[in-house]
Amino acid sequence: MSDDEFARLRIKRVVHETSDAVSLVLDVPADCSDRFVYKAGQFLTLQVRVDGDDHRRCYSMSSCPHNGNDLQITVKRDPGGLVSNWLNDTAQVGVEIHASPPDGRFLLGDTERDIVAFASGSGITPIFSLIGSALVSTRRRVRLFYANRSRDSVIFGEPLTALAAANAERLSVTNHFDDEAGVVQAAAVEAFASASGDVDYYICGPGPFMDTVENTLLSMGVPRERLHLERFTVAPVSDEVAATSEQTEEVVIELDRKSTIAPYRSGNTLLQTARMAGLRAPSSCETGSCGTCMARIVSGSARMLNNDALDDDEVAEGWVLTCQSLPTSRTVHMIYE
């Protein structure tokens, strides 16, 4: 993603949702409004300067594209996060933020199947947008299981209550508080989903929460294609997994009609390899969710650590998410198309 793709958005309003989460309502300039038309569930990539250095982070839209409200993102403070802390502590009305156009595949499908959503913590952000969109633009019913550390940490508690009251026949919300009931276990997931029937599942939250929900639903016989996941972070590459790429010597990368032979360093993803070769390869979320970094392998092989963006047909055609792919052959030839 080049710097030219970023636009200057001005903070129009700051809403402190909780003590550690803030929503930023953004004013999109008229000359780039067409580029910022978005779908529920998508995210923005922000470029923020902190302490003299530029940093890029992805944040989901929490606004609904169908109700006429301004574009809004919601950012929860990460105790060790540079950008999330900066936004929570210093974001003010009038400040300009550089953002790239909306991206992401965590979207409502073209179906009338009802929705069962599992959210935890800041994972409510894209799901809140999806819920609003489903209620306005479809006839789908929505059931939400919403986990938080405590009652004080609930983001969008009042808006969700109001939505459920206004759409009593189509939206129900079940809250789970870790400090009262313990962390979410498989039994709670199974109890909530057991009577769901033929539905689509949307899951977003911390890694352990998502793993529990995903594994439980799969063990219940839910088809994988009915699971829609959005990950904000991914686990680091283990030594065992990294060892599978030790045999790789080089990666041939075709980008912008130019071919580059890049030496390979063990443990690096294909995206990291492209960057180390000085290439400005496309990327955005870097968690395997959006598909921006996808490239096609025409010879050799690679293993994806996480894939929440490509379907089985795309994988069969050789497409990979380069941010999640470790090469597994001596050479790999990939093309960004």
N, C-alpha and C positions, 0 to 999 in steps of 0.2 A: 504494500500500500504506500503510494508516494505522498509527499507533503501536499501536492497539488490537489489531492482528493479531499483535503480537510477544508471545512468552512468555519467561519467565525460565528458562533451562536452566543447571544447575550443572555445572561441569567436574568429572568424576569421576576421570579419569585423564589424564595427559599422557605421550605416547610420542614420543620424539625419533627419527624414522625415519632421518634423515640429519642432516648438519650444518646443512642449510638447509630442513628440512621437519619439521613436527610434526603428530601426530595428537591430536585432542582427543576423548576419550570423554565423552559428555554424558548427564547424568541428566535425564530428562523427568519433570516432576511428574505425579502420577496424575490430577490434575484436567484436564490437557490432553493426556493420552496419545493420545486418539482423533484429535486434530488432527495428531499427529506420526507417524502410520502412513505409511510411505513405500514407494516402489518403487525397486529398484536403478536407478542412473543419475541419480536426482534430487539436488537441492541444497537447502541452507538459505540464507536471506538473514539475515545477522547484522547487528545494529546495535551498534556498538562505540563507546564514548566514548574518544577519544584527545586529550590536550591540551585538554580542555574542550569539544570539538566532537564531535557524533555523526556517524558514518560508516557507510554500509551497503555490505556486500560479500557476494557469493555464493560459497559453498564446497560442493563436492560431497561427498556421503556416500561414505565408503570402506567402511563396514560393509555386511553382507549382511542384508536383512530376513528371510531365511528360516532363519537359524541360531540365533536367540534371543539374539544378542549385543546389547550396548548400542549406541545410536546413536553413530556416529563420523564426524567430518569430518577431512580432512587438508589442511593449509595449507603451501604452499611459499613460502619467502621471496622476495619480489620486491625486487630491489635498491632500487628507487625507491618501493616500496609502503608506505604508512603503516600500514594495518591488518595486512597480512601480517607485517611486521616486529614490530609490537606483539604479535601473537599468538605469534610464535616466541620473542620475548624475555621476555614477562611473563606469559603464561598459566600459571596455577597451579591445583592442585586446590582446589576450594571457591569459585572465582571464578564469579560469575553472568554469563551472556551472554544478551542479548536475541536471540531468533531467531523468524522467521516460519515457518509450517508448510512442509513440503517442497513443492517445485515442480519443473517441468521435464519435457521430453518425450523425453529421451535414454533410451529405455526398450527393453526386450526386446519384440519384437513377438509377436503371438499366432500363432506359426508354429513348425515344427520344423526350419526350415532351419538348417544349421550356421552358425557365427559365425567371421569373420576380423576380428580387432581390431588396430588400429594405435594405439599410444600413445607419447607422448614426454614425458619429464619428469613434471610434475604431472598430465599428461593421463591417467596411470594411475589416478588416484583414482576417477572414476566407472566406468571400465572394470574395475577390480578388483572393484567391487561387482557389476557386470553378470556377470562371470565366475563369481563365487561363486553368484549367483542362478541362472545357467544350469545350473551343475553340480548344484545341489540340487533345482531345481524343474522341470527339463526333461531330455530325453535328448540335447540338442544337444551337438555337439563344438565345441571352441573352439581356434583357433590364434591366438596373440598374437605380434605383432612389436613389440618394446619397445625404443625408442631412448633413450639417455641420454648426457650429456656424457662420463661416465667411469664406471668400476665403483663408485667411491665415492659417486656421486650417485643410485644406484638406490633408489627407494622401493618397499617391499614385496618386496625381492629374496628374502628367506628364506621368507616366506609363499607366494610364487608357486612357489618350488622345491618346497615341501611339498605344495602343491595339485597340481602336475604329477605328483609322485611318487605321490600318493594316487589320482590320476585319469589314469593313464598312457595309457589308451585314448581319453580324451576331451579332454585338455588338453595342448597343447605350447606352449613359450615359446621364441622366438628373440630373443636380445639383440643390440643394436647399440650400439657405443660410439663416439661421434664422435671421441674422441682417438686411437682405434686405426684406424677405418675411414673417417673423414671424415663430414661431415653426410650425412644420408639423401638419396639421389638416386633419380630415377625408376627406374633399372635395378634397384635393390634392392627397390623396391616391386613392380615387375613380376615379378621372380624369385620373390618370396614369394607373390604372389597368382595366378600364372599357372595353377596346378593346382588352384585352389580350387573350381571348379564353381559350382553354384547355392547361393550363401550370402548372408548379410547381412553388411555391413561396418560396423564401428563405429570412429570416428576421433576422437581427442582429443589435443591438444598445442598447442605454439606455432603461430602463424599460418603461417609458412613451411613447417613440417613438414606441417600439414594441407593446405595448398595443393598441395604436391608429391604427397601421397598421393591426394587427391581428383582432381586433374587426370590423374594417371597411370591411376587406375582407370577414369575416364570415357573416356580415350583407348583403353583396352583393351576398351571396349564394355560395361562394367558399367552397367546401368540406374541412373539417378540415384535412383530410389525405393529402391534397395537400399543406398544410402549413408546412414548415420546419423552426424551430426556434432555435436559439442559444443564450442563456442568459449568460451574464458575471456575473451578480449579481441577487439576488432574494430579494424580500421585506421581512422585518422582520415579525415574527409571531405575529399577533394581539392578544390582550387579549381574544377577543371573540372566535377566532379559538383555542387558547391554552386551553380554558375552556372545549373543547370537550374531552380532554384527562385526565381530573381530576379524572375520575373513574378508570383509569388504576392503577393496583397495582404492576404488575411485567411483565417482558418480558423474555421469554425463547429463548435463542439464540444458534443455532447450527452453529459452525464455526470450520473448520478443524477437523471434526469428534468428537468434544467435545461439551458438552451441558453446558450452563451457565444460571443460573436463576439470572436475574438482576433486582434490585428494580427500579421502575420507578419514575422519578421526573417530575411533571406536566410541560408541555410546551416543553419538550425535544423531539427531533426526535428520531427515532429508532437508527440511526447512533450514535447520541450523547449518547444514553443509553448504546450502546455497548462499546463505548470508556470509559464511566464512570465506566464500569465493568472491565476495564483493558484489553479489547480485541482489537486486531489490525485488526479491520474490514476493508475490502477493500473500498476505496473511491478515488475520484480524483477531479472532478470539483466542487462538492457540490452545484450545481445550478439546478440539475435535468435534465442535458443535455446529459451526457456521458453514463450512465448506469453501470458504474463500481461498484457502491454500491448496485446493485440490489440483493434482497433476496426474497424468497418465503414464504408467510404466509400460514401456514398449519392449524392454528386455531386462532380464534380471528379476529380482523379487524383493519384497519388503513386507514387514509385519507391522500392522497398525496396533498401537497400544490402546487406543480408544477410538470409537467411530460412532458418533451420534448424528452424522450428517449424510452419509452415503447409503443408498439402498443396495440390495444384493445384486441387482443387475449392473449397477455402476462398478461395484467391486469386481464383478466377473469380467467387465470390460477393461480392467486394469487400472481403474482410478483409485487413488489413495489420498488421504489427508496428509500432506507432507509434514505438518506440525506434529503428527503422531506416528510417523513411519520410521522404522529402523530397517536399513537394508539387510538382506539375508543371503545375498549372493556376492561373488567376487566383484562384479561390476553391476551397476544399475544405470539404465538409460531412461530418463523421464522427460516428459514434455508438458509445459504449461500451455494450455490451449485457450 
